[in-house]
Amino acid sequence: MSNVAIDLNGVTKSFGNKLVVNGLSLTVASGECFGLLGPNGAGKSTIARMVLGMTQPDAGKITVLGVPVPAQARLARKGIGVVPQFDNLDLEFTVRENLLVFGRYFGMSTRAIKAVIPSLLEFARLESKADARVGELSGGMKRRLTLARALINDPQLLVMDEPTTGLDPHARHLIWERLRFLLARGKTIILTTHFMEEAERLCDRLCVLEHGRNIAEGSPHALIEEHIGCNVIEIFGGNPQELGSLIRPYVQRIEVSGETLFCYTPDPEQVRVQLRGRAGLRLLERPPNLEDVFLRLTGREMEK
Amino acid sequence: MSEGYAAALPANAWNWVAVWRRNYLSWKKIALASMLGNLADPMIYLFGLGTGLGMMVGRVEDASYVAFLAAGMVATSAMTASTFETIYAAYPRMHHQRIWEAILYTQLTLGDIVLGELAWAATKAFLAGTVIAIVAVVVGYAAWPSLLYVLPAIALTGFAFASLAMVVTALAPSYHYFVFYQSLVLTPMLFLSGAVFPVTQLSAPFQQAAHFLPLAHSIDLIRPEMLDRPAGGIALHIGALCLYAVLPFFLSMVLLRRRLMR
């Protein structure tokens, strides 16, 4: 087995006349966590489905775990676990039965499945809910069960489509912690997200997608360094246009998103001096993060 | 198209069993209610029509009307049970509950899923038809040994109607469309296939049409056995039911692949 888990080469997909994935090439190495980052409609979910062989590319080549997809997707899926964007647990069954039934889809014997269920329940922190029906679970518990279900075949690769969308912060942190545990055990993860924090915390590398194209790729740190490289001051509460022209000489770049002015500056003190004495302004200085990269690369309200 | 279609076909001869077992596990929880639901209708027809109408009709094709009707109800109950399982249970599993989508994450193919659903619907049809047949035997409308020939015919009937209903499931945008299939296809078929009165009562064009209906073939297999008559054209009836089981299966695969795996 090579050390490449996923390889996409010139992959294109359109639905009707809408081009969703546009000549995309990317490589995910074994053991890394790779993020697909992009606004809604950027093609993230379509890419995840194509990796599973559930959507046919119009052009390009896809190789997953060493086999061509979709031609031999079934073989690839034996080594993949999937956490979809929307829960599709079997509501007629209990937590335990969901795992049992799903294991059978992988051709596992009842005995083999029953042997791994306790460790999966423990992993998902659902030991006390083993015999509860899925309908009784909270959103976070359902996601953890979906994650446990994805691990039933001991996959090398996990494909996750927005794994924490719709969860409260506590539930989200618990999922992140579980995913880091899996990465430490050598699993490969490809995840789609529009949470910058999620991508920054989990991903070794990521690519930013817009209109189905890869517009930037690298480690979160490298992307931040390359595209921002200085501190950020967020300014709320004034007229962004007016403030912008006032401080422009002292900053590298200004971006406006909604009512917030993001100013990227190597000299935050100068900016503060310029704004001193203005009532009703709130300033927040912070180190740059992926959100700034994202805003810069895809921001529709970009100033210059 | 061809490569993708090939990848969606059943992967092997046993993968479908996992889907069948999923449905069995779910059914076990509500088995009694489900059986009652499947049996009440044909039983009421059998004894309601059979005794009520039977008194007025007298003998039909040299048998009591109830005995004549019993064979029709065995085939009809199989038709209804497998149709309803496919349109009212498999459809939500495919559509609202996204259970098929979850199964497609595993090493099962779309063909494995469809085959498992068909086998499960045929199983329910087999169960419903068999109970009616046993009741008919117990009440004395047929002999025990006839079951030996009737039971496989019930299973085949179940498969054929599950397969046809799978095409409807693949095409239906929502539940509301199933009523067309029920009232415009199944109900006329009931009257054109000789379930409640002999086909010979129909005008010639309708009699011709009956030769193409799967329910008619099923009844022509089942009724002579139950009434202990010499049966004709067995190979033709079995062949026709097999075609109705196999061709819609492949058609539904094309339609479902387009629907679920764009």
Chai-1 contact restraints between the chains, C-beta under 6 A:
chainA,res_idxA,chainB,res_idxB,connection_type,confidence,min_distance_angstrom,max_distance_angstrom,comment,restraint_id
A,M54,B,L104,contact,1.0,0.0,6.0,A-B,restraint_1
A,M54,B,M261,contact,1.0,0.0,6.0,A-B,restraint_2
A,Q56,B,G4,contact,1.0,0.0,6.0,A-B,restraint_3
A,P70,B,G4,contact,1.0,0.0,6.0,A-B,restraint_4
A,P70,B,A7,contact,1.0,0.0,6.0,A-B,restraint_5
A,A71,B,E3,contact,1.0,0.0,6.0,A-B,restraint_6
A,R74,B,A11,contact,1.0,0.0,6.0,A-B,restraint_7
A,R74,B,Q107,contact,1.0,0.0,6.0,A-B,restraint_8
A,R74,B,T109,contact,1.0,0.0,6.0,A-B,restraint_9
A,R77,B,Q107,contact,1.0,0.0,6.0,A-B,restraint_10
A,K78,B,Q107,contact,1.0,0.0,6.0,A-B,restraint_11
A,V82,B,Y105,contact,1.0,0.0,6.0,A-B,restraint_12
A,N88,B,R98,contact,1.0,0.0,6.0,A-B,restraint_13
A,N88,B,E101,contact,1.0,0.0,6.0,A-B,restraint_14
A,N88,B,A102,contact,1.0,0.0,6.0,A-B,restraint_15
A,D90,B,I99,contact,1.0,0.0,6.0,A-B,restraint_16
A,E92,B,S26,contact,1.0,0.0,6.0,A-B,restraint_17
A,V101,B,R22,contact,1.0,0.0,6.0,A-B,restraint_18
A,R104,B,A18,contact,1.0,0.0,6.0,A-B,restraint_19
A,Y105,B,A18,contact,1.0,0.0,6.0,A-B,restraint_20
A,Y105,B,I103,contact,1.0,0.0,6.0,A-B,restraint_21
A,Y105,B,T106,contact,1.0,0.0,6.0,A-B,restraint_22
A,Y105,B,L108,contact,1.0,0.0,6.0,A-B,restraint_23
A,F106,B,T106,contact,1.0,0.0,6.0,A-B,restraint_24
A,F106,B,Q107,contact,1.0,0.0,6.0,A-B,restraint_25
